[in-house]
Amino acid sequence: ELALGADAGSRPVPDFETLGIELKTIPLNARLQPQESTFVSSAPLANTVGMQWETSAVKAKLSKVLWIPVEAAKELPIAKRRIGSAFLWSPSCEDEHILRTDWEEHIERIAFGRLDELDARHGTYLQIRPKALNRSELTAATNGAGAPTLTLPRGFYLRTSFTRKILLR
C-alpha cells in the first residue's frame, strides 16, 4: 500500500480513495490457489439500523479491486516468493447480487442481536469471522434484547472459493 501510494490508512474506504480502488493481495499456496479468506472490512456490531448495501464500506471496497496475487506457501522463503500480475476487477451483476444478499443477511443478524450466529458458516461469497488478536479483545455490540454488550470484533471476509473464481476469470 505504501509503495503504491494508497491513502486510506485504516479508514473504511477504498485504499485509493480518490480513484475508488481497493488494493487486495491474494496469498497463493503451492498449487497457486488462494490459501486463506480475504479480509474486506470490519463488521459494525452496533448502530446498524438504517444501514444499506449501497452506502456500506463493503460495497465501496469491492466495487473496484486491484488484485495482486502473491506466492505465499509457508515453506517458501520470502525472498523466493513471486508476485503475479496485478489486475483490476469489478463484480459482475450476479456477483454483486450475491455479495449484497450475503451482506444484508449478516447485517440483519447483527441488527437483531443474533451475535452467536455470526460465524464463517453463513454467506455464499461473503462471510463474517472473528477479527481479534485474542479472546480478551472485545468491542461494543447490541444483544438480542437491544441492550449494550461486549463481544469479539468481527470482520467481513471473502471466501477462498470466491477469490479462486475471481482468479480464474
Backbone as JSON, one array per atom type, in Angstrom:
{
  "sequence": "ELALGADAGSRPVPDFETLGIELKTIPLNARLQPQESTFVSSAPLANTVGMQWETSAVKAKLSKVLWIPVEAAKELPIAKRRIGSAFLWSPSCEDEHILRTDWEEHIERIAFGRLDELDARHGTYLQIRPKALNRSELTAATNGAGAPTLTLPRGFYLRTSFTRKILLR",
  "N": [[0.83, -1.19, 0.0], [1.88, 1.25, 0.85], [4.04, 1.56, -0.95], [2.68, 1.81, -3.36], [1.22, 4.08, -2.99], [-1.22, 4.22, -1.62], [-3.86, 5.83, 0.11], [-5.75, 5.64, 2.15], [-5.33, 4.6, 4.69], [-6.38, 3.25, 7.77], [-9.02, 3.78, 7.51], [-12.53, 3.14, 6.74], [-12.71, 3.0, 3.82], [-12.07, 2.74, 0.24], [-8.65, 1.8, -0.57], [-7.26, 3.46, -2.41], [-8.55, 6.2, -2.31], [-9.5, 8.47, -3.84], [-9.62, 7.38, -6.38], [-11.33, 5.34, -5.98], [-10.56, 2.69, -5.63], [-9.8, -0.41, -4.25], [-7.07, -2.11, -2.76], [-5.97, -5.36, -2.87], [-4.25, -8.23, -1.82], [-3.75, -11.58, -2.92], [-2.91, -14.25, -1.25], [-1.22, -17.08, -2.38], [-1.16, -20.66, -2.39], [1.08, -23.52, -2.71], [-0.02, -24.78, -4.93], [-0.89, -22.7, -6.35], [-3.36, -21.67, -5.59], [-5.84, -19.71, -3.85], [-4.97, -19.33, -0.46], [-6.17, -18.54, 1.86], [-9.0, -16.9, 3.38], [-10.09, -13.61, 2.39], [-9.7, -10.56, 3.93], [-12.09, -7.95, 4.13], [-13.51, -5.73, 5.38], [-14.07, -4.29, 8.66], [-16.78, -5.48, 10.65], [-19.75, -3.81, 11.5], [-21.01, -3.82, 14.75], [-22.92, -2.66, 16.25], [-25.45, -0.1, 16.23], [-26.67, -0.45, 13.64], [-29.04, 0.09, 12.43], [-30.79, 1.25, 9.68], [-28.66, 0.97, 7.97], [-27.42, 0.46, 4.69], [-26.75, -1.5, 1.78], [-25.82, -0.07, -0.49], [-24.44, 2.13, 0.55], [-22.53, 1.0, 2.12], [-19.37, 0.1, 3.65], [-18.31, -2.27, 2.71], [-19.4, -2.59, 0.09], [-18.28, -0.29, -1.09], [-15.55, -0.9, -0.95], [-15.42, -3.22, -2.5], [-16.25, -2.54, -5.03], [-14.4, -1.8, -6.95], [-11.47, -3.45, -7.39], [-8.0, -3.78, -7.07], [-6.31, -6.49, -7.62], [-3.6, -8.39, -6.38], [-1.85, -11.14, -6.95], [0.07, -13.22, -4.82], [2.71, -15.37, -4.24], [2.67, -17.51, -1.56], [3.34, -19.78, -0.11], [4.09, -21.48, 2.85], [6.48, -22.9, 3.15], [8.19, -21.65, 1.44], [10.82, -19.39, 1.22], [10.64, -15.9, 1.98], [12.11, -14.21, 0.26], [12.15, -15.7, -2.07], [9.61, -15.77, -3.01], [7.15, -15.15, -5.48], [5.57, -12.42, -7.18], [2.52, -12.06, -8.71], [0.91, -10.98, -11.8], [-0.79, -7.99, -11.47], [-4.28, -7.21, -11.45], [-7.23, -5.44, -12.41], [-10.45, -5.53, -11.07], [-13.98, -5.76, -11.08], [-17.1, -6.52, -9.54], [-19.36, -8.74, -11.22], [-22.81, -8.33, -12.27], [-24.24, -10.49, -11.22], [-22.4, -11.42, -9.25], [-22.36, -9.16, -7.57], [-25.01, -9.13, -6.7], [-25.1, -11.49, -5.16], [-23.13, -10.9, -3.22], [-24.34, -8.68, -2.04], [-26.7, -9.84, -1.01], [-25.58, -11.65, 0.85], [-24.3, -9.76, 2.58], [-26.54, -8.29, 3.5], [-27.92, -10.3, 4.9], [-26.07, -10.86, 6.94], [-25.95, -8.35, 8.24], [-28.58, -8.16, 9.1], [-28.66, -10.21, 11.04], [-26.91, -9.06, 12.9], [-28.3, -6.66, 13.5], [-30.54, -7.67, 14.83], [-29.38, -8.63, 17.05], [-28.34, -11.19, 17.06], [-25.8, -12.32, 17.72], [-24.47, -14.66, 18.31], [-24.79, -16.14, 16.04], [-23.04, -15.22, 14.22], [-20.75, -16.32, 12.27], [-18.38, -18.2, 10.29], [-19.89, -19.97, 8.78], [-22.06, -18.91, 7.4], [-23.17, -17.21, 4.43], [-22.59, -16.94, 0.97], [-20.52, -15.88, -0.72], [-19.48, -13.92, 0.92], [-18.4, -13.85, 4.16], [-18.62, -13.76, 7.78], [-16.18, -13.42, 10.22], [-14.28, -13.85, 13.27], [-12.3, -11.03, 14.23], [-9.89, -10.46, 15.81], [-7.06, -10.12, 17.98], [-6.9, -11.79, 20.16], [-8.97, -13.67, 22.5], [-9.57, -11.9, 24.53], [-9.87, -9.39, 23.53], [-12.36, -7.16, 23.09], [-15.4, -5.65, 21.78], [-17.89, -3.06, 21.48], [-21.34, -3.93, 21.22], [-24.73, -4.87, 20.33], [-27.11, -6.75, 22.03], [-29.58, -9.47, 21.7], [-31.77, -8.5, 23.11], [-31.62, -5.86, 22.71], [-29.91, -4.49, 24.3], [-26.82, -2.95, 25.35], [-23.73, -4.69, 24.91], [-20.7, -6.64, 25.16], [-18.51, -8.07, 22.78], [-16.54, -10.28, 20.69], [-14.63, -8.59, 18.2], [-15.64, -8.52, 14.77], [-15.15, -9.35, 11.31], [-15.74, -8.76, 7.81], [-15.19, -11.14, 5.32], [-13.95, -12.43, 2.22], [-14.72, -15.51, 0.82], [-12.46, -18.21, 0.07], [-13.25, -19.74, -2.09], [-14.59, -17.91, -3.65], [-12.56, -15.98, -4.26], [-10.91, -17.63, -5.71], [-12.52, -18.06, -7.94], [-12.51, -15.46, -8.96], [-9.8, -15.23, -9.69], [-9.7, -17.12, -11.75], [-11.05, -15.91, -13.79]],
  "CA": [[0.0, 0.0, 0.0], [2.77, 2.4, 0.95], [4.82, 1.67, -2.19], [1.8, 2.21, -4.45], [0.62, 5.38, -2.71], [-2.56, 4.13, -1.05], [-4.01, 6.95, 1.03], [-6.89, 5.49, 3.05], [-4.95, 4.18, 6.04], [-7.29, 2.25, 8.33], [-10.41, 4.23, 7.38], [-13.35, 2.18, 6.0], [-12.9, 3.46, 2.43], [-11.08, 2.09, -0.63], [-7.27, 2.19, -0.32], [-7.0, 4.62, -3.26], [-9.88, 6.8, -2.1], [-9.94, 9.33, -4.94], [-9.89, 6.53, -7.53], [-12.35, 4.35, -5.61], [-9.98, 1.36, -5.86], [-9.27, -1.14, -3.1], [-5.92, -2.95, -3.07], [-6.02, -6.64, -2.15], [-3.35, -9.31, -2.26], [-4.29, -12.93, -2.79], [-1.82, -15.19, -0.97], [-1.44, -18.34, -3.07], [-0.42, -21.81, -1.88], [2.0, -24.15, -3.68], [-0.8, -25.12, -6.13], [-1.33, -21.4, -6.87], [-4.75, -21.46, -5.21], [-5.92, -18.87, -2.65], [-4.74, -20.16, 0.71], [-6.94, -18.07, 3.01], [-10.04, -15.94, 3.05], [-9.56, -12.25, 2.21], [-10.36, -9.55, 4.75], [-12.64, -6.81, 3.38], [-13.66, -4.62, 6.32], [-14.64, -4.63, 9.96], [-18.24, -5.56, 10.67], [-20.33, -2.99, 12.56], [-21.77, -4.7, 15.66], [-23.91, -1.83, 16.93], [-25.94, 1.03, 15.41], [-26.82, -0.89, 12.25], [-30.35, 0.5, 11.92], [-30.72, 2.14, 8.53], [-27.52, 0.69, 7.08], [-27.81, -0.06, 3.38], [-25.67, -2.02, 0.95], [-25.3, 0.95, -1.4], [-23.54, 3.05, 1.26], [-21.7, 0.23, 3.04], [-17.93, 0.03, 3.41], [-18.05, -3.48, 1.92], [-19.66, -2.29, -1.32], [-17.28, 0.68, -1.55], [-14.26, -1.57, -1.11], [-15.46, -4.29, -3.51], [-16.73, -2.05, -6.32], [-13.24, -1.87, -7.84], [-10.36, -4.01, -6.61], [-6.75, -4.11, -7.73], [-5.85, -7.74, -7.01], [-2.2, -8.73, -6.62], [-1.54, -12.49, -6.48], [1.39, -13.35, -4.2], [3.06, -16.72, -3.84], [2.82, -17.41, -0.11], [3.49, -21.09, 0.52], [4.88, -21.31, 4.06], [7.82, -23.48, 3.01], [8.96, -20.83, 0.5], [11.37, -18.2, 1.87], [10.05, -14.66, 1.47], [12.92, -13.71, -0.86], [11.91, -16.52, -3.27], [8.2, -15.68, -3.39], [6.9, -14.35, -6.67], [4.36, -11.59, -7.22], [1.88, -12.23, -10.01], [0.43, -9.78, -12.49], [-1.95, -7.35, -10.85], [-5.4, -7.0, -12.37], [-8.34, -4.67, -11.89], [-11.66, -6.34, -11.09], [-15.24, -5.27, -10.51], [-18.04, -7.64, -9.52], [-20.42, -8.81, -12.22], [-24.14, -8.11, -11.68], [-24.54, -11.68, -10.41], [-21.54, -11.38, -8.07], [-22.82, -8.1, -6.66], [-26.27, -9.58, -6.1], [-24.77, -12.47, -4.12], [-22.43, -10.17, -2.16], [-25.35, -7.86, -1.36], [-27.56, -10.74, -0.23], [-24.77, -12.09, 2.0], [-24.12, -8.62, 3.47], [-27.82, -7.98, 4.14], [-28.21, -11.35, 5.88], [-25.18, -10.65, 8.08], [-26.38, -7.13, 8.94], [-29.84, -8.5, 9.78], [-28.3, -10.94, 12.27], [-26.34, -8.08, 13.83], [-29.36, -5.73, 13.93], [-31.42, -8.37, 15.76], [-28.59, -9.06, 18.2], [-28.06, -12.62, 16.98], [-24.34, -12.33, 17.63], [-23.99, -16.05, 18.36], [-24.9, -16.7, 14.69], [-22.04, -14.6, 13.35], [-19.59, -17.17, 12.08], [-17.97, -18.43, 8.9], [-20.79, -20.88, 8.07], [-23.06, -18.18, 6.64], [-22.73, -16.41, 3.31], [-22.12, -17.65, -0.22], [-19.21, -15.31, -1.05], [-19.04, -13.03, 2.0], [-18.63, -14.46, 5.47], [-18.17, -12.99, 8.94], [-15.29, -14.19, 11.09], [-13.66, -13.01, 14.31], [-11.18, -10.17, 13.8], [-9.28, -10.04, 17.07], [-5.77, -10.75, 18.27], [-7.16, -12.87, 21.11], [-10.33, -13.69, 23.06], [-9.79, -10.83, 25.51], [-10.16, -8.16, 22.79], [-13.81, -7.07, 22.94], [-15.91, -4.4, 21.22], [-19.29, -2.79, 21.8], [-22.34, -4.54, 20.34], [-26.08, -4.87, 20.87], [-27.58, -8.14, 22.12], [-30.92, -9.76, 21.21], [-32.76, -7.7, 23.85], [-31.38, -4.47, 22.38], [-29.05, -3.9, 25.32], [-25.38, -2.96, 25.02], [-22.95, -5.84, 25.38], [-19.36, -6.72, 24.58], [-18.28, -9.29, 22.02], [-15.34, -10.25, 19.84], [-14.78, -7.87, 16.93], [-15.81, -9.39, 13.61], [-14.84, -8.74, 10.03], [-16.26, -9.37, 6.58], [-14.13, -11.81, 4.56], [-14.33, -13.16, 1.01], [-14.36, -16.93, 0.86], [-11.44, -18.6, -0.91], [-13.92, -20.23, -3.31], [-14.9, -16.74, -4.47], [-11.34, -15.4, -4.81], [-10.46, -18.59, -6.73], [-13.34, -17.75, -9.11], [-12.01, -14.2, -9.49], [-8.53, -15.53, -10.35], [-9.92, -17.88, -12.98], [-11.58, -15.02, -14.83]],
  "C": [[0.87, 1.25, 0.0], [3.5, 2.63, -0.37], [3.96, 2.17, -3.35], [1.08, 3.53, -4.2], [-0.81, 5.33, -2.2], [-2.7, 5.17, 0.05], [-5.1, 6.79, 2.08], [-6.51, 5.16, 4.48], [-5.91, 3.11, 6.53], [-8.75, 2.69, 8.25], [-11.21, 3.24, 6.52], [-13.73, 2.66, 4.59], [-11.89, 2.72, 1.56], [-9.68, 2.64, -0.4], [-6.84, 3.4, -1.14], [-8.32, 5.38, -3.32], [-10.34, 7.62, -3.3], [-10.25, 8.53, -6.21], [-11.01, 5.52, -7.26], [-11.86, 2.92, -5.82], [-9.41, 0.81, -4.57], [-8.11, -2.01, -3.57], [-5.99, -4.21, -2.23], [-4.97, -7.58, -2.72], [-4.1, -10.63, -2.09], [-3.1, -13.85, -2.52], [-2.15, -16.56, -1.58], [-0.59, -19.45, -2.46], [0.47, -22.39, -2.98], [1.29, -24.54, -4.98], [-1.36, -23.88, -6.82], [-2.83, -21.18, -6.71], [-4.78, -20.54, -4.0], [-5.82, -19.73, -1.39], [-5.52, -19.7, 1.93], [-8.01, -17.1, 2.54], [-9.43, -14.54, 3.06], [-10.37, -11.25, 3.03], [-10.84, -8.39, 3.88], [-12.76, -5.6, 4.29], [-14.18, -5.13, 7.65], [-16.16, -4.63, 9.86], [-18.77, -4.67, 11.8], [-21.21, -3.87, 13.45], [-22.77, -3.94, 16.52], [-24.32, -0.72, 15.95], [-26.07, 0.68, 13.93], [-28.15, -0.49, 11.63], [-30.15, 1.5, 10.79], [-29.54, 1.9, 7.6], [-28.04, 0.07, 5.79], [-26.57, -0.48, 2.61], [-25.02, -0.91, 0.13], [-24.3, 1.89, -0.75], [-22.59, 2.33, 2.22], [-20.22, 0.29, 2.65], [-17.58, -1.17, 2.54], [-18.27, -3.21, 0.44], [-18.61, -1.32, -1.87], [-15.95, 0.0, -1.82], [-14.26, -2.6, -2.24], [-15.95, -3.82, -4.88], [-15.63, -2.09, -7.38], [-12.06, -2.32, -7.02], [-9.16, -4.25, -7.53], [-6.19, -5.32, -6.99], [-4.39, -7.97, -7.38], [-1.96, -10.14, -6.06], [-0.11, -12.56, -5.95], [1.6, -14.8, -3.79], [3.38, -16.7, -2.35], [2.92, -18.75, 0.6], [4.47, -20.95, 1.69], [6.3, -21.85, 3.95], [8.74, -22.66, 2.1], [9.51, -19.59, 1.22], [10.81, -16.93, 1.21], [10.8, -14.15, 0.25], [12.67, -14.48, -2.16], [10.46, -16.45, -3.74], [8.03, -14.74, -4.58], [5.6, -13.56, -6.52], [3.8, -11.72, -8.62], [1.47, -10.91, -10.61], [-0.82, -9.26, -11.8], [-3.05, -7.2, -11.91], [-6.52, -6.26, -11.65], [-9.62, -5.46, -12.1], [-12.83, -5.55, -10.5], [-16.21, -6.43, -10.55], [-19.03, -7.57, -10.68], [-21.74, -8.51, -11.52], [-24.52, -9.27, -10.77], [-23.71, -11.71, -9.12], [-22.03, -10.34, -7.07], [-24.13, -8.49, -5.98], [-26.0, -10.55, -4.95], [-24.07, -11.79, -2.94], [-23.42, -9.34, -1.34], [-26.25, -8.72, -0.48], [-26.83, -11.23, 1.02], [-24.67, -10.96, 3.03], [-25.42, -8.32, 4.22], [-28.2, -9.03, 5.19], [-27.33, -11.2, 7.13], [-25.63, -9.44, 8.91], [-27.7, -7.38, 9.68], [-29.56, -9.25, 11.08], [-27.76, -9.97, 13.33], [-27.44, -7.18, 14.38], [-30.29, -6.37, 14.95], [-30.66, -8.96, 16.94], [-28.29, -10.54, 18.22], [-26.56, -12.84, 16.77], [-23.77, -13.74, 17.64], [-24.06, -16.73, 17.0], [-23.86, -16.13, 13.73], [-20.8, -15.48, 13.29], [-19.4, -17.47, 10.6], [-18.9, -19.36, 8.12], [-21.74, -20.15, 7.13], [-22.43, -17.36, 5.52], [-22.16, -17.25, 2.18], [-20.71, -17.2, -0.6], [-18.6, -14.55, 0.12], [-19.39, -13.66, 3.33], [-18.18, -13.49, 6.56], [-17.33, -13.93, 9.8], [-14.76, -13.27, 12.18], [-12.48, -12.25, 13.74], [-10.55, -9.59, 15.06], [-7.95, -10.75, 17.26], [-5.94, -11.92, 19.22], [-8.57, -12.71, 21.69], [-10.62, -12.57, 24.06], [-10.09, -9.48, 24.83], [-11.66, -8.11, 22.5], [-14.2, -5.7, 22.39], [-17.39, -4.27, 21.57], [-20.22, -3.4, 20.75], [-23.7, -4.39, 21.02], [-26.57, -6.3, 20.89], [-29.02, -8.27, 21.62], [-32.02, -8.97, 21.89], [-32.58, -6.21, 23.56], [-30.49, -3.75, 23.37], [-27.59, -3.92, 24.88], [-24.7, -4.18, 25.63], [-21.56, -5.73, 24.78], [-19.21, -8.06, 23.89], [-16.97, -9.17, 21.25], [-15.6, -9.38, 18.61], [-14.91, -8.88, 15.79], [-15.44, -8.61, 12.35], [-15.53, -9.48, 8.9], [-15.06, -9.91, 5.8], [-14.72, -12.42, 3.3], [-13.85, -14.59, 1.15], [-13.3, -17.23, -0.21], [-12.08, -19.13, -2.19], [-14.27, -19.07, -4.23], [-13.63, -16.12, -5.06], [-10.72, -16.34, -5.86], [-11.21, -18.3, -8.04], [-12.87, -16.46, -9.77], [-10.7, -14.43, -10.26], [-8.71, -16.23, -11.68], [-10.47, -17.03, -14.11], [-10.42, -14.36, -15.51]]
}
